[in-house]
Amino acid sequence: MRSRYAVPLAVLALALTGCGGDDPAPGAGGEPTASASSSASTSPSPTDDPTPGESTSASPSETAGGGVGTAEDPEPLDAGKALLDWTPVPGSVTDTVTRGGGWTLTVDELGKKAELSSDGASAGTATDKRHRISDALLDGRYAVVVVQDKRETQPAVATVYDLGKGAKSFTLDGSSDVPTVTGGTWALGEGHLVHATVRDGAYCAATVDLATQKSTIGWCAPDRSGFNAARITPAGDSLLTFDDSRPSCRTVVALSGTGTTPFPGVPACTAWEGLVTDDGAVWAVVPKPRRVEEAVLYAHTGDSWLDLGPGTSGSLTWCAGAAYFVRDPQTDGSPAALMRFDGTALDVVYESSGPQSFVASPRCGGDTLTITSLSEDGDEQVSADLG
């Protein structure tokens, strides 16, 4: 099963096969959500489950210089277990819910209606049969609901809610000073919004300061190139850029103003998404172009280069000071898991209840993480307070 915001596979393939010459907005693809790679291994889970939040992971041994691994030979980091205190989310598991800052953002299964609610306040966005909700983002201070034209002929319409002002809203669309485009990536965090735009025929990254509602155009992709997988952390913004070669050469970059800087140590043309951290980065690579669902996660922190093991491409998420990603079952009968890397330790923080399971990409609401888990033993939607 895929996320209810999933992009058609033909669009996802754009990042691997290149953008078409007639496409006015190259790079409008999204990220896949599928099964994980088994090319890397993790240590067996401890026999006894720890108290929720208590880590049992072991740190790798250090070299004389204080770091471990190299860019060419990263150190494998064994996973411990530190299960979070997960609580059921009320309502249907077929809805997609994000919680945080005392607010709940709910999108129905068909992507036709979004409801934003808190004690004493509520707001909503509804669509007609020609449109769908493609993105619903929440960070505890702001919420963003993006509506796309299913025929992909009209620019997206994004409604931005200021939760500190009782969900007072403003709109971004094709008529804005910095217009939206059809499709494209969206990211919310740290008081700003990143989305795609077009300037003089070039596909560019736009940043919206949400307090002032001022939009600026930053880096623009070269001709016949594009980008997607925007991510925002307190340390900076990132994108996945790609060209039109076949298969496409993919590079994860840090975004700063009108420039980009490739993440160091990432094998050429294999990246899928990345997060900027205070002392390095976390990123995913897809080693096999024909197996885009299979990723391996890596981290660079201080003097260390770490192999975090297999994960699901498209699931890398920053939330409350740590990187999270999904790991699908690695052997028959084993559970799916949500992994957390906090810059030092790698831990399983959620395990599905049974075999034949799937965990959707985590949804961060600023101080709360919400996931949807599907398995033979029953589906559930749960959240954990990270505050």
C-alpha positions in Angstrom: 0.0 0.0 0.0 1.2 3.5 -0.7 0.7 6.8 1.0 -2.5 8.6 0.0 -0.4 11.4 -1.3 1.6 9.1 -3.5 2.7 10.4 -7.0 2.1 8.1 -9.9 5.0 5.8 -10.7 5.5 7.4 -14.1 6.2 10.7 -12.5 8.5 9.2 -9.9 10.6 7.7 -12.7 11.4 11.2 -13.8 14.2 11.5 -11.3 15.8 8.4 -12.6 15.3 8.6 -16.4 15.5 12.4 -16.9 13.0 15.1 -17.6 11.3 15.3 -21.0 12.3 18.0 -23.4 8.7 19.3 -23.6 8.0 19.4 -19.9 7.7 23.0 -18.8 8.5 22.2 -15.2 11.1 19.5 -15.0 11.6 18.1 -11.5 8.0 18.0 -10.5 8.2 14.4 -9.4 7.8 13.1 -5.8 9.5 10.5 -3.7 8.5 6.8 -3.7 7.3 4.8 -0.7 8.0 1.1 -1.2 10.0 -1.8 0.2 13.5 -1.5 1.7 16.8 -2.8 0.7 18.4 -5.9 2.2 21.9 -5.0 1.0 23.0 -3.8 4.5 22.5 -5.5 7.8 21.7 -4.5 11.3 22.3 -6.2 14.6 19.6 -8.4 16.1 17.1 -6.7 18.4 17.8 -7.1 22.1 16.0 -10.0 23.8 14.2 -7.8 26.3 12.3 -4.7 25.2 13.6 -1.6 26.9 11.4 1.0 28.6 10.0 3.4 25.9 12.6 5.9 25.0 15.5 4.0 26.6 18.2 3.3 24.0 20.1 0.0 23.9 22.2 0.9 20.9 26.0 0.5 20.9 28.3 3.2 19.6 31.0 2.2 17.1 34.6 2.2 18.2 36.5 5.4 17.7 39.8 5.8 15.8 42.7 7.7 17.2 41.5 10.9 15.6 38.1 10.7 17.4 36.0 9.8 14.3 35.0 6.5 12.7 34.8 5.4 9.1 35.6 7.4 6.0 33.6 8.7 3.1 34.7 5.8 1.0 34.3 3.2 3.7 31.7 4.3 6.3 31.4 2.5 9.6 28.3 0.3 10.0 26.2 1.5 12.9 24.3 -1.2 14.7 20.7 -0.5 15.7 19.5 -0.6 19.2 15.9 -0.4 20.4 14.3 2.6 22.1 10.6 2.3 21.4 8.7 5.6 21.8 5.4 5.9 23.8 3.0 5.5 20.9 -0.7 6.3 21.4 -3.6 5.5 18.9 -4.9 8.4 16.8 -8.7 8.6 17.0 -10.7 8.1 13.8 -10.2 6.0 10.7 -6.8 4.7 9.8 -7.6 5.4 6.2 -7.4 9.1 6.9 -3.9 10.7 6.9 -3.4 12.5 10.2 -0.5 14.8 11.3 -0.4 16.1 14.9 1.6 18.8 16.6 1.5 22.0 18.7 -2.0 21.1 19.9 -3.3 20.9 16.4 -4.5 18.0 14.2 -4.4 18.1 10.4 -6.6 15.4 8.8 -6.9 14.5 5.1 -9.5 12.0 4.0 -8.7 8.9 2.1 -9.6 10.3 -1.3 -7.6 13.5 -0.8 -10.7 15.7 -1.2 -10.9 17.3 2.2 -8.5 18.6 4.8 -9.5 19.6 8.3 -7.4 21.5 10.8 -8.6 21.5 14.4 -7.6 22.5 17.9 -9.4 23.4 21.1 -11.6 26.3 20.2 -10.4 26.7 16.6 -10.9 24.9 13.3 -10.4 25.4 9.6 -10.6 23.4 6.4 -9.9 23.0 2.7 -12.2 21.1 0.3 -11.7 20.3 -3.4 -13.9 19.4 -6.4 -13.6 16.3 -8.6 -10.9 18.0 -10.8 -8.5 18.5 -7.9 -6.8 16.6 -5.1 -4.9 17.4 -2.0 -1.3 16.5 -2.7 0.5 17.8 0.4 -0.6 18.5 4.0 2.1 19.9 6.2 2.2 20.9 9.8 5.0 22.2 12.1 3.2 23.3 15.2 3.2 27.0 14.2 2.0 26.8 10.6 0.0 24.4 8.4 0.0 24.2 4.6 -2.5 22.4 2.5 -1.6 22.1 -1.3 -4.3 21.4 -3.9 -3.3 20.1 -7.3 -5.1 20.0 -10.6 -5.4 16.2 -11.4 -5.0 17.0 -15.1 -1.7 18.9 -14.3 -2.7 21.9 -16.4 -3.1 24.5 -13.7 -0.6 25.7 -11.0 -1.1 24.4 -7.5 -3.0 26.3 -4.8 -1.5 26.3 -1.3 -3.4 27.6 1.7 -1.1 28.6 4.5 -2.6 28.7 8.1 -0.9 30.7 10.9 -1.8 28.6 13.9 -0.6 31.4 16.3 -3.4 33.5 14.9 -6.2 31.1 15.2 -5.6 29.5 11.8 -5.8 32.8 9.9 -4.8 32.0 6.3 -3.3 33.3 3.1 -3.0 31.7 -0.4 -0.2 31.0 -2.8 -1.1 30.2 -6.4 -0.2 30.9 -10.0 -1.0 34.5 -9.7 1.2 35.2 -6.7 4.2 37.5 -7.0 6.3 34.3 -7.0 3.9 31.8 -8.6 3.4 28.2 -7.9 3.7 25.6 -10.6 2.0 22.3 -11.5 3.3 19.6 -9.2 6.7 20.1 -7.6 8.1 19.7 -4.2 6.9 21.4 -1.0 8.6 21.6 2.4 7.6 23.4 5.7 9.8 24.3 8.7 11.8 26.9 10.6 9.3 29.7 9.7 9.5 29.2 6.0 8.1 27.3 3.1 10.0 25.9 0.0 8.3 25.2 -3.3 9.0 25.2 -7.0 8.4 28.1 -9.3 9.4 29.2 -12.8 11.4 32.3 -13.8 12.2 33.1 -17.4 11.6 29.5 -18.3 13.9 28.1 -15.6 12.7 25.8 -12.9 13.6 27.4 -9.6 13.3 27.0 -5.8 11.2 29.6 -4.1 11.3 30.4 -0.3 8.3 32.0 1.5 9.0 33.8 4.8 5.7 32.9 6.5 5.8 35.7 9.1 6.0 38.4 6.4 4.4 36.4 3.6 7.3 37.6 1.4 8.5 35.2 -1.3 11.9 35.1 -2.9 13.4 33.1 -5.8 16.7 31.4 -5.0 18.6 28.7 -7.0 17.4 27.8 -10.5 18.2 24.5 -12.1 20.2 24.4 -15.3 18.5 23.8 -18.6 16.9 20.3 -18.9 17.5 19.7 -15.2 15.2 19.7 -12.2 14.9 19.0 -8.5 12.5 17.5 -5.9 12.7 16.1 -2.3 13.0 19.4 -0.5 13.8 19.1 3.2 14.1 21.7 5.9 16.0 21.3 9.2 17.2 23.9 11.7 20.7 23.6 10.1 19.5 24.4 6.5 17.5 23.4 3.5 18.2 20.7 1.0 17.1 19.4 -2.4 17.6 16.5 -4.7 18.8 17.7 -8.1 18.9 15.7 -11.3 19.7 16.0 -15.0 18.1 14.6 -18.1 20.7 11.8 -18.8 19.4 8.2 -18.9 19.5 7.1 -16.2 19.4 10.5 -14.5 22.4 11.7 -12.4 21.0 12.6 -9.0 22.8 14.8 -6.5 21.6 15.9 -3.0 22.6 19.4 -2.2 22.4 22.0 0.5 20.4 25.0 -0.6 21.6 28.5 0.3 20.2 31.6 -1.4 20.9 31.3 -5.1 23.5 28.6 -4.7 23.7 24.9 -3.9 26.5 22.8 -2.3 26.6 19.0 -3.0 26.7 16.9 0.1 30.3 15.6 0.6 31.0 11.9 0.4 27.9 10.9 -1.5 28.6 8.5 -4.5 28.0 10.3 -7.8 24.5 10.1 -9.2 23.0 7.8 -6.6 21.4 10.1 -4.1 17.7 10.2 -3.3 17.1 12.7 -0.5 19.1 14.3 2.3 19.0 16.4 5.5 21.4 19.1 6.6 22.5 18.7 10.3 24.6 21.0 12.5 27.8 19.0 12.1 27.2 17.1 8.8 24.3 15.5 7.0 22.1 12.4 6.7 21.2 11.1 3.2 19.8 8.1 1.3 21.2 6.6 -1.8 19.5 4.2 -4.3 22.3 1.9 -5.5 20.2 0.2 -8.2 18.4 2.5 -10.7 15.8 -0.2 -11.4 15.1 -0.7 -7.7 14.1 2.8 -6.6 12.3 1.5 -3.6 15.5 0.2 -2.1 17.7 2.7 -0.3 20.7 2.7 2.0 21.1 5.5 4.6 24.3 7.2 5.5 25.4 10.0 7.9 28.4 12.3 8.2 28.7 13.8 11.7 31.8 15.6 12.8 34.8 13.4 11.9 32.7 10.3 11.5 31.2 8.6 8.4 28.4 6.1 9.2 26.4 3.4 7.4 22.9 3.4 8.9 21.8 0.4 6.9 18.7 -0.2 4.7 15.7 2.0 4.5 12.8 3.0 2.4 13.5 5.7 -0.2 11.4 8.8 0.3 10.9 8.3 4.0 13.8 10.4 5.4 12.2 12.9 7.8 13.5 15.4 10.3 11.6 15.8 13.5 12.4 17.4 16.9 16.2 17.2 16.6 16.6 13.8 14.9 16.4 12.0 11.5 13.8 9.3 11.1 13.3 6.8 8.3 11.3 3.6 7.6 12.9 0.2 7.3 10.7 -2.5 5.7 10.9 -6.2 7.0 14.4 -7.5 6.3 13.5 -11.2 6.6 10.3 -13.3 6.3 8.3 -12.8 9.4 10.2 -9.8 10.8 8.4 -6.5 11.4 8.6 -3.2 9.6 10.3 -0.5 11.7 10.8 3.2 12.1 14.4 4.1 12.7 15.8 7.2 14.5 19.4 8.6 14.1 20.1 11.4 16.6 23.6 12.1 15.5 25.1 9.5 17.8 22.9 6.4 18.1 20.7 4.5 15.7 17.5 3.0 17.2 14.3 1.2 16.3 11.6 3.5 17.8 8.6 1.7 16.4 7.9 -1.9 15.3 4.9 -3.1 13.4 2.6 -5.7 15.2 3.1 -8.5 12.8 4.7 -9.8 9.5 3.7 -8.8 6.0 3.7 -5.2 7.3 4.3 -1.7 5.9 5.0 1.6 7.6 4.2 4.8 5.7 6.6 7.7 5.8 6.5 9.5 9.2 4.7 12.8 9.5 6.2 15.4 11.7 4.1 18.1 13.4 7.0 19.9 15.0 6.8 18.2 18.4 4.8 15.1 17.6 5.5 12.2 15.2 2.6 10.3 13.5 2.8 7.1 11.5 0.4 4.7 9.7 1.3 1.0 10.0 -0.4 -1.7 7.9 0.0 -5.4 8.7 -1.7 -8.8 8.6 -2.4 -8.4 12.3 -4.3 -5.1 11.8 -3.7 -1.6 10.8 -3.0 1.3 13.1 -2.3 5.0 13.1 -0.3 6.2 16.1 1.5 9.2 17.3 4.3 9.9 19.8 5.1 13.1 21.7 8.7 14.1 21.2 8.6 17.3 23.3 
